[in-house]
Amino acid sequence: MPKYFKAYLVWAILVFVLVFAKGKFSADNVTHMLILGYLGLSLWAYKKFGKSTATNIRKEFILFCVISASLVEGFYMIHSPILPSLRLTAGMAVGDMVKNYATDVLLTAPAYYVIFRVTWYLINKYQYNAWQFIILFGLGQGLGDGSRTFLANPGLLIFIPYVLINYHAMNAVPFLRIQDRLPTNRSNSIFKYFAPIILLPLAYIFCALIIFTVAGVFKIK
């Protein structure tokens, strides 16, 4: 494990300890506990079952990422779903919970397909080791998803590891499973460090415009 990743882990642990100590069992913290649990379970499964043996690794990678993203979306629905009306609340009927979750997935799964299709393009074009992928692609997704928040209050970037865990849970294990089967002639250009933090935010902005347009057409608020 390189030193820069160890430093990132220390930073992330400090942020999580601080936020959890202050917020205790807030809806946001419970959401992140669930996400941490899913990430831990995914890493355990990866350690147990190992690398991918799929014939079509592109299909496996994108599908695994989209499914993981949909699960993370589900965890977020107790705190801040993509649309306020889809929030899952205490005492809500099971049927309404299923309906809200299904609506959320219908809106977001196509967007995640686009986002992870961009990710697939980048990991086939540039060489990334696991540590670089986890940080750079998590950062690209985090800056894209939280662009409005971070632009309005840049000081919140100090807490960004609290947000990046969402994207590590989506993409880290899918990448670990297929990284050894990616093309060997990929570029190691310096542009590989900038591509994820430029293209992924653009993909998020494009997808957000589509999602909110569709939601507006169907009067989902």
GROMACS elastic network, one bead per residue, 0.5 to 0.9 nm:
[ bonds ]
;  ai    aj funct       b0    kb
    1     4     6  0.84475   500
    1     5     6  0.66220   500
    1     6     6  0.69180   500
    1   131     6  0.76293   500
    2     5     6  0.55092   500
    2     6     6  0.65145   500
    2     7     6  0.88725   500
    2   131     6  0.77772   500
    3     6     6  0.50198   500
    3     7     6  0.61743   500
    3     8     6  0.85985   500
    4     7     6  0.50792   500
    4     8     6  0.62483   500
    4     9     6  0.87443   500
    4   131     6  0.88495   500
    5     9     6  0.61828   500
    5    10     6  0.86542   500
    5   131     6  0.65045   500
    5   132     6  0.83881   500
    5   135     6  0.80394   500
    6     9     6  0.50531   500
    6    10     6  0.62926   500
    6    11     6  0.86272   500
    7    10     6  0.51541   500
    7    11     6  0.61912   500
    7    12     6  0.85814   500
    8    11     6  0.50322   500
    8    12     6  0.60484   500
    8    13     6  0.85861   500
    8   135     6  0.84209   500
    8   161     6  0.81668   500
    9    13     6  0.60697   500
    9    14     6  0.85577   500
    9   161     6  0.87300   500
   10    13     6  0.51770   500
   10    14     6  0.62039   500
   10    15     6  0.86170   500
   11    14     6  0.52583   500
   11    15     6  0.62188   500
   11    16     6  0.86957   500
   11   159     6  0.88602   500
   11   161     6  0.74370   500
   12    15     6  0.51282   500
   12    16     6  0.61437   500
   12    17     6  0.85757   500
   12   159     6  0.81288   500
   12   160     6  0.82769   500
   12   161     6  0.50554   500
   12   162     6  0.68223   500
   12   165     6  0.88483   500
   13    16     6  0.51644   500
   13    17     6  0.60689   500
   13    18     6  0.85135   500
   13   161     6  0.84765   500
   13   162     6  0.89808   500
   14    17     6  0.51990   500
   14    18     6  0.61173   500
   14    19     6  0.85955   500
   15    18     6  0.51773   500
   15    19     6  0.60816   500
   15    20     6  0.84314   500
   15   158     6  0.82746   500
   15   159     6  0.60357   500
   15   160     6  0.84002   500
   15   161     6  0.69546   500
   15   162     6  0.65912   500
   16    19     6  0.51571   500
   16    20     6  0.58222   500
   16    21     6  0.82208   500
   16   159     6  0.85268   500
   16   161     6  0.79524   500
   16   162     6  0.62296   500
   17    20     6  0.52668   500
   17    21     6  0.58730   500
   17    22     6  0.85164   500
   18    21     6  0.52132   500
   18    22     6  0.62631   500
   18    23     6  0.85999   500
   19    22     6  0.52323   500
   19    23     6  0.59044   500
   19    24     6  0.77852   500
   19    29     6  0.78404   500
   19   159     6  0.87058   500
   19   162     6  0.82396   500
   20    23     6  0.51680   500
   20    25     6  0.76049   500
   20    26     6  0.85892   500
   20    29     6  0.63849   500
   21    24     6  0.54669   500
   23    26     6  0.55192   500
   23    27     6  0.88557   500
   23    28     6  0.81842   500
   23    29     6  0.67562   500
   24    29     6  0.68177   500
   24    30     6  0.85037   500
   25    28     6  0.79341   500
   25    29     6  0.58295   500
   25    30     6  0.58675   500
   26    29     6  0.51947   500
   26    30     6  0.61471   500
   26    31     6  0.85222   500
   26    79     6  0.88603   500
   27    30     6  0.51248   500
   27    31     6  0.61061   500
   27    32     6  0.87146   500
   27    76     6  0.88407   500
   27    78     6  0.65162   500
   27    79     6  0.53509   500
   27    80     6  0.89169   500
   28    31     6  0.50868   500
   28    32     6  0.63911   500
   28    33     6  0.87248   500
   28    76     6  0.78803   500
   28    78     6  0.80884   500
   28    79     6  0.57021   500
   28    80     6  0.81144   500
   29    32     6  0.50462   500
   29    33     6  0.61076   500
   29    34     6  0.86399   500
   30    34     6  0.62804   500
   30    35     6  0.86469   500
   30    75     6  0.86461   500
   30    78     6  0.87364   500
   30    79     6  0.87380   500
   31    34     6  0.52550   500
   31    35     6  0.63504   500
   31    36     6  0.87406   500
   31    72     6  0.86270   500
   31    75     6  0.54692   500
   31    76     6  0.58098   500
   31    77     6  0.84327   500
   31    78     6  0.71652   500
   31    79     6  0.70198   500
   32    36     6  0.60168   500
   32    37     6  0.83879   500
   32    75     6  0.80145   500
   32    76     6  0.83080   500
   32   162     6  0.79815   500
   32   163     6  0.86675   500
   32   165     6  0.79243   500
   32   166     6  0.77555   500
   33    36     6  0.50553   500
   33    37     6  0.60940   500
   33    38     6  0.86473   500
   34    38     6  0.62313   500
   34    39     6  0.86503   500
   34    72     6  0.84544   500
   34    75     6  0.66597   500
   35    38     6  0.50622   500
   35    39     6  0.61667   500
   35    40     6  0.85381   500
   35    71     6  0.86261   500
   35    72     6  0.63999   500
   35    75     6  0.70459   500
   35    76     6  0.89207   500
   35   165     6  0.74298   500
   35   166     6  0.65549   500
   35   169     6  0.67452   500
   36    39     6  0.50520   500
   36    40     6  0.60733   500
   36    41     6  0.85423   500
   36   165     6  0.72546   500
   36   166     6  0.82799   500
   36   169     6  0.74612   500
   37    40     6  0.50880   500
   37    41     6  0.61331   500
   37    42     6  0.85654   500
   38    41     6  0.50353   500
   38    42     6  0.60663   500
   38    43     6  0.85986   500
   38    68     6  0.87453   500
   38    71     6  0.86768   500
   38    72     6  0.84824   500
   38   169     6  0.68721   500
   39    42     6  0.50483   500
   39    43     6  0.61859   500
   39    44     6  0.85801   500
   39   165     6  0.83479   500
   39   166     6  0.88250   500
   39   168     6  0.74501   500
   39   170     6  0.81105   500
   39   172     6  0.85996   500
   39   173     6  0.82932   500
   40    43     6  0.51637   500
   40    44     6  0.61654   500
   40    45     6  0.86334   500
   40   169     6  0.84911   500
   41    44     6  0.50484   500
   41    45     6  0.61650   500
   41    46     6  0.85792   500
   42    45     6  0.50851   500
   42    46     6  0.61275   500
   42    47     6  0.86282   500
   42   169     6  0.78850   500
   42   173     6  0.65749   500
   43    47     6  0.61491   500
   43    48     6  0.85608   500
   43   172     6  0.86797   500
   43   173     6  0.64583   500
   44    47     6  0.51168   500
   44    48     6  0.61865   500
   44    49     6  0.86135   500
   45    48     6  0.50075   500
   45    49     6  0.58891   500
   45    50     6  0.77384   500
   46    49     6  0.52597   500
   46    51     6  0.72822   500
   46   173     6  0.68133   500
   46   174     6  0.89860   500
   46   176     6  0.80979   500
   46   177     6  0.73220   500
   47    50     6  0.54663   500
   47    51     6  0.87576   500
   49    52     6  0.85244   500
   50   176     6  0.87656   500
   50   177     6  0.67635   500
   51   176     6  0.72547   500
   51   178     6  0.64352   500
   51   179     6  0.86230   500
   51   180     6  0.83007   500
   52    55     6  0.87876   500
   52    57     6  0.74672   500
   52    60     6  0.83821   500
   52   174     6  0.88088   500
   52   176     6  0.87834   500
   52   177     6  0.50320   500
   52   178     6  0.57678   500
   52   181     6  0.87441   500
   53    56     6  0.88076   500
   53    57     6  0.81212   500
   53   177     6  0.87575   500
   53   178     6  0.86335   500
   54    57     6  0.57237   500
   54    59     6  0.88003   500
   54    60     6  0.70170   500
   55    59     6  0.89762   500
   55    60     6  0.87830   500
   56    59     6  0.55473   500
   56    60     6  0.64733   500
   56    61     6  0.87868   500
   57    61     6  0.58830   500
   57    62     6  0.84850   500
   57   178     6  0.65882   500
   57   181     6  0.80162   500
   57   182     6  0.88019   500
   58    61     6  0.52055   500
   58    62     6  0.61753   500
   58    63     6  0.83823   500
   58   117     6  0.88489   500
   58   120     6  0.72311   500
   58   178     6  0.86938   500
   59    62     6  0.54485   500
   59    63     6  0.59038   500
   59    64     6  0.83143   500
   60    63     6  0.52214   500
   60    64     6  0.58220   500
   60    65     6  0.83805   500
   60   174     6  0.79361   500
   60   178     6  0.87185   500
   61    64     6  0.52775   500
   61    65     6  0.61224   500
   61    66     6  0.86240   500
   61   116     6  0.83705   500
   61   120     6  0.79601   500
   61   171     6  0.84873   500
   61   174     6  0.54206   500
   61   175     6  0.69552   500
   61   177     6  0.81961   500
   61   178     6  0.72860   500
   62    65     6  0.51168   500
   62    66     6  0.60841   500
   62    67     6  0.85785   500
   62   112     6  0.87818   500
   62   113     6  0.67900   500
   62   116     6  0.58050   500
   62   117     6  0.67425   500
   62   119     6  0.87350   500
   62   120     6  0.75118   500
   62   174     6  0.80850   500
   63    66     6  0.51250   500
   63    67     6  0.60885   500
   63    68     6  0.84856   500
   63   113     6  0.79667   500
   63   116     6  0.88794   500
   64    67     6  0.52492   500
   64    68     6  0.61103   500
   64    69     6  0.85094   500
   64   170     6  0.80671   500
   64   171     6  0.81178   500
   64   173     6  0.87861   500
   64   174     6  0.61434   500
   65    68     6  0.51102   500
   65    69     6  0.59957   500
   65    70     6  0.85502   500
   65   112     6  0.80369   500
   65   113     6  0.83475   500
   65   116     6  0.69788   500
   65   169     6  0.88060   500
   65   170     6  0.53028   500
   65   171     6  0.54893   500
   65   172     6  0.87520   500
   65   173     6  0.86752   500
   65   174     6  0.63593   500
   65   175     6  0.89005   500
   66    70     6  0.61016   500
   66    71     6  0.86626   500
   66   109     6  0.63827   500
   66   110     6  0.85935   500
   66   112     6  0.57915   500
   66   113     6  0.62402   500
   66   116     6  0.74976   500
   66   170     6  0.74703   500
   66   171     6  0.88361   500
   67    70     6  0.50522   500
   67    71     6  0.63465   500
   67    72     6  0.87418   500
   67   109     6  0.81750   500
   67   170     6  0.80582   500
   68    71     6  0.51132   500
   68    72     6  0.62947   500
   68    73     6  0.86083   500
   68   169     6  0.69447   500
   68   171     6  0.77189   500
   69    72     6  0.50371   500
   69    73     6  0.61176   500
   69    74     6  0.86120   500
   69   108     6  0.88703   500
   69   109     6  0.79136   500
   69   112     6  0.72131   500
   69   166     6  0.82760   500
   69   167     6  0.78080   500
   69   169     6  0.77953   500
   69   170     6  0.51185   500
   69   171     6  0.82792   500
   70    74     6  0.62519   500
   70    75     6  0.88181   500
   70   104     6  0.85371   500
   70   105     6  0.62199   500
   70   108     6  0.76795   500
   70   109     6  0.66981   500
   70   112     6  0.85002   500
   70   170     6  0.86786   500
   71    75     6  0.64329   500
   71    76     6  0.87484   500
   71   170     6  0.86373   500
   72    75     6  0.50797   500
   72    76     6  0.63127   500
   72    77     6  0.88167   500
   72   166     6  0.67877   500
   72   167     6  0.86815   500
   72   169     6  0.76881   500
   72   170     6  0.74643   500
   73    76     6  0.50792   500
   73    77     6  0.64045   500
   73    81     6  0.71085   500
   73    82     6  0.82913   500
   73   101     6  0.84597   500
   73   104     6  0.77125   500
   73   105     6  0.77378   500
   73   108     6  0.84087   500
   74    77     6  0.52633   500
   74    78     6  0.78519   500
   74    81     6  0.80897   500
   74   101     6  0.65178   500
   74   104     6  0.81754   500
   74   105     6  0.83719   500
   75    78     6  0.64206   500
   75    79     6  0.80239   500
   75    81     6  0.88220   500
   76    79     6  0.53837   500
   76    80     6  0.56601   500
   76    81     6  0.56533   500
   76    82     6  0.85990   500
   76    87     6  0.84770   500
   77    80     6  0.55870   500
   77    82     6  0.79531   500
   77    84     6  0.89514   500
   77    86     6  0.70102   500
   77    87     6  0.50063   500
   77    88     6  0.55433   500
   77    89     6  0.86054   500
   77   100     6  0.87282   500
   77   101     6  0.77644   500
   77   104     6  0.87428   500
   78    81     6  0.73015   500
   78    87     6  0.58048   500
   78    89     6  0.63342   500
   78    90     6  0.87950   500
   79    87     6  0.69534   500
   79    88     6  0.78331   500
   79    89     6  0.87786   500
   80    83     6  0.77058   500
   80    84     6  0.69362   500
   80    86     6  0.87970   500
   80    87     6  0.66916   500
   81    84     6  0.61286   500
   81    85     6  0.82559   500
   81    86     6  0.62463   500
   81    87     6  0.56740   500
   81    88     6  0.84516   500
   81   104     6  0.78116   500
   82    85     6  0.89176   500
   82    86     6  0.75937   500
   82    87     6  0.85754   500
   82   104     6  0.72845   500
   82   107     6  0.89816   500
   82   108     6  0.84459   500
   83    86     6  0.57011   500
   83    87     6  0.74610   500
   83   104     6  0.81156   500
   83   212     6  0.88350   500
   83   215     6  0.86331   500
   83   220     6  0.75663   500
   83   221     6  0.57165   500
   84    87     6  0.57023   500
   84   221     6  0.63856   500
   85    88     6  0.87524   500
   85   100     6  0.81664   500
   85   220     6  0.73121   500
   85   221     6  0.56928   500
   86    97     6  0.83304   500
   86    99     6  0.86548   500
   86   100     6  0.50152   500
   86   101     6  0.72539   500
   86   103     6  0.77924   500
   86   104     6  0.71095   500
   86   220     6  0.86633   500
   86   221     6  0.81731   500
   87    97     6  0.84308   500
   87   100     6  0.73300   500
   87   101     6  0.86922   500
   88    91     6  0.89956   500
   88    92     6  0.69651   500
   88    96     6  0.84857   500
   88    97     6  0.61080   500
   88   100     6  0.75361   500
   88   101     6  0.83900   500
   89    92     6  0.56643   500
   89    97     6  0.84388   500
   90    93     6  0.88924   500
   91    94     6  0.88374   500
   92    95     6  0.83602   500
   92    96     6  0.66146   500
   92    97     6  0.66989   500
   93    96     6  0.52811   500
   93    97     6  0.63905   500
   93    98     6  0.88157   500
   94    97     6  0.50044   500
   94    98     6  0.62175   500
   94    99     6  0.85585   500
   95    98     6  0.51608   500
   95    99     6  0.61445   500
   95   100     6  0.86435   500
   96   100     6  0.60633   500
   96   101     6  0.84890   500
   97   100     6  0.51784   500
   97   101     6  0.60927   500
   97   102     6  0.84709   500
   98   101     6  0.51469   500
   98   102     6  0.59639   500
   98   103     6  0.84773   500
   99   102     6  0.51462   500
   99   103     6  0.61173   500
   99   104     6  0.86101   500
  100   103     6  0.51108   500
  100   104     6  0.61780   500
  100   105     6  0.86873   500
  101   104     6  0.50298   500
  101   105     6  0.61852   500
  101   106     6  0.85692   500
  102   105     6  0.51591   500
  102   106     6  0.61050   500
  102   107     6  0.86301   500
  103   106     6  0.51260   500
  103   107     6  0.62857   500
  103   108     6  0.86729   500
  104   107     6  0.52161   500
  104   108     6  0.60731   500
  104   109     6  0.82134   500
  105   108     6  0.50931   500
  105   109     6  0.53153   500
  105   110     6  0.84208   500
  106   109     6  0.58835   500
  106   110     6  0.72882   500
  107   110     6  0.68459   500
  107   111     6  0.74647   500
  107   211     6  0.60834   500
  107   212     6  0.89355   500
  107   214     6  0.80188   500
  107   215     6  0.79239   500
  108   111     6  0.51168   500
  108   112     6  0.62044   500
  108   113     6  0.86732   500
  108   207     6  0.85202   500
  108   208     6  0.89469   500
  108   211     6  0.72518   500
  109   112     6  0.50339   500
  109   113     6  0.61927   500
  109   114     6  0.87991   500
  110   114     6  0.64948   500
  110   115     6  0.87830   500
  110   207     6  0.85489   500
  111   114     6  0.51845   500
  111   115     6  0.62949   500
  111   116     6  0.87001   500
  111   203     6  0.84490   500
  111   204     6  0.78106   500
  111   206     6  0.88272   500
  111   207     6  0.53793   500
  111   208     6  0.78906   500
  111   210     6  0.84174   500
  111   211     6  0.78195   500
  112   116     6  0.59814   500
  112   117     6  0.82065   500
  112   204     6  0.87201   500
  112   207     6  0.83773   500
  113   116     6  0.52960   500
  113   117     6  0.58962   500
  113   118     6  0.85979   500
  114   118     6  0.63119   500
  114   119     6  0.86507   500
  114   203     6  0.72554   500
  114   204     6  0.88628   500
  114   207     6  0.78469   500
  115   118     6  0.52326   500
  115   119     6  0.63372   500
  115   120     6  0.87710   500
  115   141     6  0.85027   500
  115   200     6  0.66395   500
  115   203     6  0.59371   500
  115   204     6  0.69977   500
  115   207     6  0.83050   500
  116   120     6  0.59877   500
  116   121     6  0.84676   500
  116   171     6  0.85873   500
  116   200     6  0.89280   500
  117   121     6  0.63046   500
  117   122     6  0.87480   500
  118   121     6  0.50819   500
  118   122     6  0.63473   500
  118   123     6  0.88285   500
  118   196     6  0.88281   500
  118   199     6  0.76020   500
  118   200     6  0.71742   500
  118   203     6  0.77503   500
  119   122     6  0.51661   500
  119   123     6  0.62651   500
  119   124     6  0.86091   500
  119   137     6  0.78105   500
  119   196     6  0.76524   500
  119   199     6  0.88832   500
  119   200     6  0.76419   500
  120   123     6  0.53374   500
  120   124     6  0.62084   500
  120   125     6  0.86042   500
  121   124     6  0.53207   500
  121   125     6  0.62113   500
  121   126     6  0.87352   500
  122   125     6  0.50125   500
  122   126     6  0.59313   500
  122   127     6  0.87097   500
  122   192     6  0.80024   500
  122   195     6  0.75559   500
  122   196     6  0.74206   500
  123   126     6  0.53822   500
  123   127     6  0.65603   500
  123   128     6  0.68286   500
  123   133     6  0.84474   500
  123   179     6  0.85881   500
  123   182     6  0.77405   500
  123   186     6  0.82896   500
  124   127     6  0.75599   500
  124   182     6  0.63397   500
  124   183     6  0.64054   500
  124   186     6  0.65053   500
  124   187     6  0.88750   500
  125   183     6  0.83647   500
  125   185     6  0.85243   500
  125   186     6  0.52551   500
  125   187     6  0.61367   500
  125   188     6  0.88940   500
  125   192     6  0.85370   500
  126   185     6  0.87290   500
  126   188     6  0.58248   500
  126   189     6  0.73635   500
  126   191     6  0.85465   500
  126   192     6  0.58209   500
  127   182     6  0.89633   500
  127   183     6  0.88964   500
  127   184     6  0.83503   500
  127   185     6  0.84880   500
  127   186     6  0.54453   500
  127   187     6  0.58547   500
  127   188     6  0.54065   500
  127   189     6  0.84253   500
  127   192     6  0.75183   500
  128   131     6  0.78749   500
  128   132     6  0.56984   500
  128   133     6  0.56606   500
  128   179     6  0.86158   500
  128   188     6  0.80885   500
  128   192     6  0.79743   500
  129   132     6  0.53849   500
  129   133     6  0.61384   500
  129   134     6  0.86906   500
  129   179     6  0.80560   500
  130   133     6  0.51199   500
  130   134     6  0.61350   500
  130   135     6  0.87384   500
  130   172     6  0.79076   500
  130   175     6  0.75873   500
  130   176     6  0.67466   500
  130   179     6  0.78987   500
  131   134     6  0.52854   500
  131   135     6  0.63873   500
  131   136     6  0.85056   500
  132   135     6  0.54270   500
  132   136     6  0.57886   500
  132   137     6  0.79931   500
  132   193     6  0.84801   500
  133   136     6  0.53512   500
  133   137     6  0.55250   500
  133   138     6  0.76446   500
  133   171     6  0.89736   500
  133   172     6  0.77340   500
  133   175     6  0.80626   500
  134   137     6  0.57883   500
  134   138     6  0.57236   500
  134   139     6  0.82749   500
  134   167     6  0.85104   500
  134   168     6  0.62921   500
  134   171     6  0.77366   500
  134   172     6  0.59219   500
  134   175     6  0.87608   500
  135   138     6  0.52439   500
  135   139     6  0.59193   500
  135   140     6  0.85253   500
  135   164     6  0.83524   500
  135   168     6  0.82938   500
  136   139     6  0.50721   500
  136   140     6  0.60819   500
  136   141     6  0.86867   500
  136   193     6  0.70159   500
  136   194     6  0.84411   500
  136   196     6  0.63403   500
  136   197     6  0.69365   500
  137   141     6  0.61612   500
  137   142     6  0.83565   500
  137   167     6  0.79288   500
  137   168     6  0.84076   500
  137   171     6  0.82558   500
  137   196     6  0.57356   500
  137   197     6  0.72346   500
  137   200     6  0.79192   500
  138   141     6  0.52742   500
  138   142     6  0.59562   500
  138   143     6  0.85328   500
  138   163     6  0.89412   500
  138   164     6  0.55045   500
  138   165     6  0.77390   500
  138   166     6  0.81269   500
  138   167     6  0.51806   500
  138   168     6  0.59544   500
  138   171     6  0.80390   500
  138   172     6  0.87020   500
  138   196     6  0.88370   500
  138   197     6  0.89783   500
  139   143     6  0.59452   500
  139   144     6  0.83471   500
  139   160     6  0.84507   500
  139   161     6  0.88885   500
  139   164     6  0.65333   500
  139   167     6  0.83057   500
  139   196     6  0.79626   500
  139   197     6  0.65748   500
  140   143     6  0.53808   500
  140   144     6  0.61708   500
  140   145     6  0.86085   500
  140   195     6  0.86581   500
  140   196     6  0.52277   500
  140   198     6  0.70190   500
  140   199     6  0.77150   500
  140   200     6  0.53124   500
  140   201     6  0.60341   500
  141   144     6  0.50474   500
  141   145     6  0.59320   500
  141   146     6  0.82792   500
  141   164     6  0.79185   500
  141   167     6  0.66847   500
  141   196     6  0.81504   500
  141   197     6  0.76232   500
  141   200     6  0.58552   500
  141   201     6  0.63151   500
  141   204     6  0.75226   500
  142   145     6  0.52064   500
  142   146     6  0.57717   500
  142   147     6  0.77950   500
  142   160     6  0.78037   500
  142   163     6  0.65907   500
  142   164     6  0.57978   500
  142   166     6  0.83116   500
  142   167     6  0.71877   500
  142   201     6  0.80533   500
  143   146     6  0.52545   500
  143   147     6  0.51987   500
  143   148     6  0.88893   500
  143   150     6  0.75798   500
  143   197     6  0.73296   500
  143   200     6  0.82971   500
  143   201     6  0.60874   500
  143   204     6  0.89956   500
  144   147     6  0.52004   500
  144   148     6  0.86375   500
  144   197     6  0.81113   500
  144   198     6  0.87394   500
  144   200     6  0.63049   500
  144   202     6  0.68918   500
  144   203     6  0.76242   500
  144   204     6  0.52426   500
  144   205     6  0.67114   500
  145   148     6  0.81177   500
  145   149     6  0.88907   500
  145   201     6  0.70878   500
  145   204     6  0.61731   500
  145   205     6  0.78979   500
  145   208     6  0.87744   500
  146   149     6  0.53242   500
  146   150     6  0.61051   500
  146   151     6  0.84675   500
  146   163     6  0.86015   500
  147   150     6  0.53216   500
  147   151     6  0.59590   500
  147   152     6  0.84590   500
  147   201     6  0.76987   500
  147   205     6  0.85684   500
  148   151     6  0.52356   500
  148   152     6  0.60921   500
  148   153     6  0.85596   500
  149   152     6  0.52304   500
  149   153     6  0.61094   500
  149   154     6  0.78591   500
  149   156     6  0.81518   500
  150   153     6  0.50217   500
  150   155     6  0.75948   500
  150   156     6  0.63961   500
  150   157     6  0.66451   500
  151   154     6  0.56645   500
  153   156     6  0.59597   500
  153   157     6  0.81831   500
  154   157     6  0.57158   500
  154   158     6  0.84295   500
  155   158     6  0.62378   500
  155   159     6  0.83485   500
  156   159     6  0.55555   500
  156   160     6  0.68839   500
  157   161     6  0.84850   500
  158   161     6  0.79655   500
  159   162     6  0.58175   500
  159   163     6  0.75003   500
  160   163     6  0.51954   500
  160   164     6  0.61600   500
  160   165     6  0.89131   500
  161   165     6  0.63155   500
  162   165     6  0.60043   500
  162   166     6  0.80571   500
  163   166     6  0.58871   500
  163   167     6  0.78057   500
  164   167     6  0.53931   500
  164   168     6  0.63557   500
  164   169     6  0.87162   500
  165   169     6  0.61331   500
  165   170     6  0.86824   500
  166   169     6  0.53826   500
  166   170     6  0.66485   500
  167   171     6  0.61481   500
  167   172     6  0.78255   500
  168   171     6  0.54282   500
  168   172     6  0.50627   500
  168   173     6  0.80686   500
  169   172     6  0.62664   500
  169   173     6  0.75624   500
  170   173     6  0.76808   500
  170   174     6  0.78030   500
  171   174     6  0.54415   500
  171   175     6  0.61847   500
  171   176     6  0.87091   500
  172   175     6  0.53497   500
  172   176     6  0.62606   500
  172   177     6  0.88103   500
  173   177     6  0.61567   500
  173   178     6  0.88651   500
  174   177     6  0.52958   500
  174   178     6  0.67316   500
  174   179     6  0.86213   500
  175   178     6  0.54408   500
  175   179     6  0.56197   500
  176   179     6  0.55034   500
  176   180     6  0.80795   500
  177   180     6  0.77837   500
  177   181     6  0.88044   500
  178   181     6  0.55089   500
  178   182     6  0.68725   500
  179   182     6  0.55860   500
  180   183     6  0.85016   500
  180   184     6  0.89163   500
  181   184     6  0.83237   500
  182   185     6  0.89995   500
  182   186     6  0.84476   500
  183   186     6  0.61274   500
  187   190     6  0.89635   500
  187   192     6  0.79443   500
  188   191     6  0.81029   500
  188   192     6  0.68427   500
  189   192     6  0.58392   500
  189   193     6  0.83119   500
  190   193     6  0.59360   500
  190   194     6  0.76088   500
  191   194     6  0.52690   500
  191   195     6  0.60017   500
  192   195     6  0.53411   500
  192   196     6  0.73127   500
  193   196     6  0.68865   500
  193   197     6  0.77002   500
  194   197     6  0.55093   500
  194   198     6  0.62311   500
  194   199     6  0.85318   500
  195   198     6  0.52811   500
  195   199     6  0.57881   500
  195   200     6  0.79722   500
  196   199     6  0.54021   500
  196   200     6  0.54786   500
  196   201     6  0.80289   500
  197   200     6  0.59315   500
  197   201     6  0.64471   500
  197   202     6  0.88174   500
  198   201     6  0.58203   500
  198   202     6  0.64837   500
  198   203     6  0.89006   500
  199   202     6  0.51147   500
  199   203     6  0.61676   500
  199   204     6  0.87205   500
  200   204     6  0.61983   500
  200   205     6  0.86516   500
  201   205     6  0.61650   500
  201   206     6  0.85854   500
  202   205     6  0.51259   500
  202   206     6  0.61604   500
  202   207     6  0.85620   500
  203   206     6  0.51577   500
  203   207     6  0.60833   500
  203   208     6  0.84815   500
  204   207     6  0.51297   500
  204   208     6  0.59429   500
  204   209     6  0.85975   500
  205   208     6  0.51111   500
  205   209     6  0.63207   500
  205   210     6  0.88202   500
  206   209     6  0.53429   500
  206   210     6  0.65725   500
  206   211     6  0.88734   500
  207   210     6  0.50864   500
  207   211     6  0.61080   500
  207   212     6  0.86489   500
  208   211     6  0.50285   500
  208   212     6  0.60982   500
  208   213     6  0.83370   500
  209   212     6  0.54436   500
  209   213     6  0.60338   500
  209   214     6  0.86071   500
  210   213     6  0.50963   500
  210   214     6  0.61216   500
  210   215     6  0.85105   500
  211   214     6  0.52200   500
  211   215     6  0.60536   500
  211   216     6  0.85074   500
  212   216     6  0.59407   500
  212   217     6  0.85415   500
  212   220     6  0.88010   500
  212   221     6  0.88811   500
  213   216     6  0.50742   500
  213   217     6  0.62915   500
  213   218     6  0.88005   500
  214   217     6  0.50800   500
  214   218     6  0.63607   500
  214   219     6  0.84182   500
  214   220     6  0.84930   500
  215   218     6  0.52251   500
  215   219     6  0.58012   500
  215   221     6  0.68905   500
  216   220     6  0.60649   500
  216   221     6  0.73070   500
  217   220     6  0.78447   500
